[in-house]
């Protein structure tokens, strides 16, 4: 059971826009920055978004992030077949005794 | 461009320990952070802990603080993750991941390729 909640799967056609939600609580997403990662099978995750809505150098502006309250959203516009991957959200969770980085369970994007 | 190069795959017996290394190469930096994230087969990402070498202390997720030790050798830019009391559920790909020129742990911009650890009798 992941601390952050994501839909297991989403799908959309090429060229369309898809959104992936990430739900938490005030203590984690509500009070901390959210990041998003893309992972293709058999490869390491890749940072797509950090600090809620910032893109690292080299990430296309088709990928965008937003946060409202204790939820965050990743939007991918102009979908391409190459976007088919798993997407994970992450944030800091200060609960328990030590605090930790927590992730969502991941969302598998299918481009129809 | 900074790269994180991890040690090779390991096969371990239940109850034993494993030590995985992660060497930062390329680029120049005075501060960086390294986290360890594992992924069991077909499962999601799980953060185990991280270290900020500039400050010298490691920070562990509660689930791992009794079995995992993260150390760093600044002279060789190598970070190690050692896990004891291995069980079959620890079979996973272990990634080192981090950031350069920052002390931020809560996201990871650079990732290693992963080290597969298999625990089997």
Interface residues (C-beta under 8 A of the other chain):
Chain A: X2 X32 X33 X35 X37 X43 X44 X45 X46 X47 X50 X51 X56 X88 X90 X91 X92 X96 X97 X98 X99 X100 X101 X102 X103 X104 X105 X106
Chain B: X35 X37 X44 X45 X46 X47 X50 X59 X60 X61 X62 X65 X95 X97 X105 X106 X107 X108 X109 X111 X112 X113 X114
